Amino acid sequence: MTNKEVAELAGVSSAAVSRFLNGGYLSEEKRERIAAAIEQTGYVPSANARILRMKKSDTVGIVLTKSDESTLSGVTAGLEKYLFAAGYGASLAYVGDEDGADFNAMRSMLERQIDGIVLISSAPVPGNLELFERARVPIVIVGQHARNRNCVRFDNFGAAYDLASALGCTMESRVAYLDAGKRYRSFGSDRRRGFLAGLERAGVPEGHVTVVTGGFSVDEGYYATKKLLAAGNDYDIVSCATDAMAAGAIKAVRERYGTVRRGKRPRVTGFGNDPILQAVAGPLPTVRFDYEECGIKAAEMMVDLLRGDVKSVTSMVLGYKVVGI
């Protein structure tokens, strides 16, 4: 079934069917006839033909780089909820964190005439600046700050600072911090710097703080903590850059000290307020971010850009709440 065949059945021109499909002006009588013909035939217009004709797809590309699952699921849920309500579809591409993978995914989406791109990035994005300069569609970055780019992110430094400040550490406290690594700025260097600054403010000597750099998975948290405890050092706090790492740290602590207190058992803290971890391990000090709200704000920014309602670059920083203290 084609546009022309629908037009013949409805007794109108092909141009009238095109206006009907694209929301153009038509008399009520012609609208009713075309609608009846479409219902009778089950006609579905070609999306590819519409994209070529209109030079737009009403679709926003979402590129997801490596991150913890709670972050990705929450942000994408918020993005899709707002985009769908605004009449836009979403095309997702998960690319991990290999060098250049996000660049290639974004380029592929641009070649398919995507209307805009939301990049959820766990690492700084300077490698994509060349593509940003060439792109003729709006791009919103989630999770990172990039100069002169539209961004939505959390205050990870401030959140880590407040978490460390709320733990009640003293000059005698010994603290281990499990860092996600320099590559991951938002939940890597930003959180590490904020946490260490908070400890310094609390009066914890630099020599009482051990920083271990690894990844941000459960296994990496487990093996890093197991190695720390096996070295014979007693810690008051084992703080982790993500709740996933904290889950692994809790497992290592329980293996060493048992489920009941035996000796000096460290207190584990996390980041992200993962509901599964809270249900299994019980309340622990962590930071709550509203990931879905982050996705909604990013989608709202994208839709405003697509509709021409925003003329200047916007960098939005969202809040947080320290919980479980």
C-alpha positions in Angstrom: 0.0 0.0 0.0 1.3 3.4 -1.0 0.5 7.0 -0.4 -0.9 7.2 -3.9 -3.2 4.2 -3.4 -4.6 5.7 -0.2 -5.3 9.0 -2.1 -7.2 7.1 -4.8 -9.3 5.2 -2.3 -10.1 8.4 -0.4 -10.8 10.4 -3.6 -8.1 13.0 -2.9 -4.7 14.0 -4.2 -1.4 12.5 -3.0 -0.5 15.9 -1.7 -3.6 15.9 0.5 -2.5 12.6 2.1 0.9 14.0 2.7 -0.6 17.1 4.4 -2.8 14.8 6.5 0.2 12.7 7.6 2.4 15.7 8.4 -0.3 17.7 10.3 -1.0 20.2 7.5 -4.2 22.0 6.8 -7.1 20.1 5.3 -10.9 20.4 5.3 -12.6 18.3 7.8 -14.3 16.3 5.1 -11.0 15.3 3.4 -9.5 14.4 6.8 -12.4 12.0 7.5 -12.1 10.4 4.1 -8.3 10.0 4.4 -8.6 8.6 8.0 -11.2 6.1 6.8 -9.0 5.0 3.9 -6.0 4.5 6.2 -8.1 2.6 8.7 -9.6 0.4 6.0 -6.2 -0.5 4.4 -4.0 -0.5 7.5 -1.6 1.8 5.7 1.6 2.6 7.6 3.7 5.4 6.0 7.4 4.6 5.4 9.5 6.1 8.2 12.6 6.2 6.0 10.7 8.1 3.3 9.4 10.6 5.8 13.0 11.1 7.2 14.3 11.8 3.7 11.4 14.1 2.9 11.3 16.0 6.2 15.1 15.9 7.0 14.2 14.8 10.6 13.3 11.6 12.3 11.7 12.8 15.6 14.2 10.5 17.3 16.9 11.3 19.8 19.9 9.1 20.0 21.1 8.1 23.5 24.8 7.0 23.7 25.7 5.2 27.0 29.3 4.7 28.0 30.4 2.5 30.8 28.8 3.2 34.2 27.1 1.4 37.0 23.7 -0.1 36.1 21.6 1.9 38.6 22.9 5.1 37.0 22.2 4.0 33.5 18.7 2.5 34.1 17.6 5.6 36.1 18.8 8.2 33.6 17.5 6.3 30.6 14.1 5.8 32.2 13.8 9.6 32.8 15.0 10.4 29.3 12.6 8.0 27.6 9.6 9.1 29.8 10.0 12.8 28.9 11.0 12.2 25.2 8.0 10.0 24.5 5.6 12.4 26.2 7.0 15.2 24.0 6.5 13.1 20.8 10.1 11.9 20.3 11.4 8.3 20.0 14.7 7.2 21.5 17.5 5.1 19.9 19.9 3.6 22.4 23.5 2.6 21.8 25.6 1.1 24.6 29.3 1.4 23.7 31.3 0.6 26.9 34.3 2.7 27.5 36.7 1.7 24.7 38.6 4.6 23.2 36.7 6.2 20.3 33.6 4.0 20.8 31.3 6.8 21.8 32.6 8.9 18.9 31.8 6.1 16.4 28.3 5.6 17.8 27.5 9.3 17.7 28.8 9.5 14.1 26.7 6.6 13.1 23.6 8.2 14.6 24.3 11.5 12.8 24.5 9.5 9.5 21.0 8.2 10.2 19.7 11.8 10.5 19.0 11.6 14.2 17.5 14.8 15.5 19.7 15.1 18.6 22.1 13.1 20.8 22.3 12.7 24.5 25.7 11.4 25.6 25.8 9.7 29.0 29.5 9.7 29.7 31.4 8.3 32.6 34.7 9.9 31.4 35.6 13.4 30.2 34.7 14.0 26.6 37.4 16.2 24.9 38.0 13.5 22.3 34.5 14.2 20.9 34.9 17.9 20.5 35.8 17.5 16.8 32.5 15.7 16.2 30.6 18.3 18.3 32.0 21.0 16.0 30.8 19.2 12.9 27.4 18.1 14.2 24.4 20.1 13.1 22.1 18.7 15.8 21.9 19.6 19.5 24.0 17.5 21.8 23.4 17.2 25.6 26.1 15.6 27.9 24.9 13.8 31.0 27.3 13.1 33.9 30.2 15.4 32.9 31.1 19.0 32.4 32.3 20.1 29.0 33.1 23.7 28.4 30.6 25.5 26.1 28.4 22.4 25.9 25.0 21.7 27.2 25.4 19.5 30.3 23.4 18.0 33.1 25.4 16.5 36.0 25.6 16.0 39.7 27.8 17.8 42.2 30.0 14.7 42.9 32.7 16.7 44.7 30.3 18.4 47.1 28.5 15.1 47.7 31.7 13.3 48.6 32.8 16.2 50.8 29.6 16.1 52.7 29.7 12.3 53.1 33.2 12.4 54.5 32.3 15.3 56.8 29.2 13.4 58.2 31.1 10.2 59.2 32.3 11.6 62.5 36.0 10.9 61.8 38.7 12.3 64.1 42.5 12.7 64.2 42.7 9.0 65.3 40.5 7.6 62.5 42.1 5.4 59.8 40.3 5.5 56.5 40.6 3.5 53.2 39.2 4.9 50.1 38.5 2.7 47.0 38.8 5.0 44.0 37.1 4.2 40.6 40.1 5.6 38.7 41.2 8.8 37.1 39.6 7.9 33.8 36.1 8.3 35.3 36.0 11.9 36.3 32.5 12.1 37.8 32.6 9.1 40.1 36.4 8.9 39.9 38.5 12.0 40.5 35.6 14.3 41.5 34.5 12.0 44.3 38.0 11.2 45.5 39.0 14.8 45.7 35.8 15.7 47.5 36.1 12.8 50.0 39.7 13.6 50.8 38.9 17.3 51.3 36.1 16.3 53.7 38.5 14.1 55.7 41.1 16.9 55.9 38.4 19.3 57.1 37.5 16.7 59.8 41.2 16.6 60.9 42.1 13.2 59.7 45.9 13.1 59.1 47.0 12.4 55.5 49.1 9.5 56.8 45.9 7.8 58.2 44.3 7.7 54.7 44.9 4.9 52.2 43.7 5.3 48.6 43.4 2.3 46.4 42.6 2.7 42.7 40.7 0.1 40.7 37.4 -0.2 38.8 33.9 0.3 40.1 32.4 -3.2 40.0 31.4 -5.5 42.8 34.4 -7.8 42.2 36.9 -5.0 42.1 35.5 -3.7 45.4 35.8 -7.1 46.9 39.3 -7.9 45.9 40.6 -4.4 46.7 39.1 -4.6 50.2 40.3 -8.2 50.7 43.8 -7.1 49.9 43.7 -4.2 52.3 42.4 -6.3 55.2 44.9 -9.1 54.5 47.7 -6.6 55.0 46.9 -6.4 58.6 45.8 -2.8 58.8 42.9 -1.9 60.9 40.5 0.7 59.4 37.6 2.5 60.9 36.1 3.3 57.4 36.3 1.7 54.0 34.7 4.2 51.7 33.9 3.2 48.1 33.3 5.4 45.0 30.2 3.4 44.0 27.6 1.2 45.8 28.7 -1.7 43.6 32.2 -1.4 45.0 30.7 -1.1 48.5 28.8 -4.4 48.0 32.1 -6.2 47.2 33.8 -4.4 50.2 31.0 -5.6 52.6 31.5 -9.2 51.4 35.3 -9.0 52.1 34.6 -7.5 55.5 32.2 -10.2 56.4 34.6 -12.9 55.3 37.3 -11.5 57.6 35.3 -10.5 60.6 32.2 -12.8 60.3 28.6 -11.7 60.5 29.0 -10.7 64.2 31.5 -8.1 65.4 34.9 -9.6 66.1 37.8 -7.3 66.5 37.9 -3.9 64.9 35.4 -4.2 62.0 35.5 -1.2 59.5 32.4 0.7 58.5 31.7 0.5 54.8 30.3 3.5 52.9 29.1 3.7 49.3 27.8 6.1 46.6 24.5 6.0 44.8 22.0 4.6 47.3 21.4 1.4 45.3 18.1 -0.1 46.6 19.2 -3.7 46.2 22.4 -3.1 48.3 20.3 -1.4 50.9 17.9 -4.4 51.0 20.6 -7.0 51.3 23.2 -5.2 53.5 21.0 -2.9 55.4 21.3 0.9 55.7 24.9 2.1 55.1 26.3 5.6 54.7 25.9 6.6 51.0 24.7 9.4 48.7 21.3 9.5 47.1 21.1 10.9 43.6 17.8 11.2 41.6 19.0 9.6 38.4 15.5 9.6 36.8 15.2 13.3 37.5 18.6 13.7 35.8 17.3 12.0 32.7 14.2 14.1 32.7 16.2 17.3 32.9 18.5 16.2 30.1 15.5 15.3 27.9 13.8 18.6 28.8 16.9 20.5 27.7 17.1 18.5 24.5 13.5 19.1 23.5 13.9 22.8 24.2 17.0 22.8 22.0 15.1 21.0 19.2 12.2 23.4 19.4 14.5 26.4 19.4 13.5 27.5 22.9 17.1 27.7 24.1 19.6 30.1 22.6 22.5 29.8 25.0 24.6 27.0 26.4 23.2 25.6 29.7 25.2 23.7 32.4 22.9 22.3 35.0 24.2 20.9 38.3 21.8 18.7 40.3 21.7 18.1 44.1 22.1 15.1 46.3 21.4 13.8 49.8 23.7 12.0 52.2 21.8 9.1 53.8 22.4 6.2 56.2 24.5 8.2 58.7 
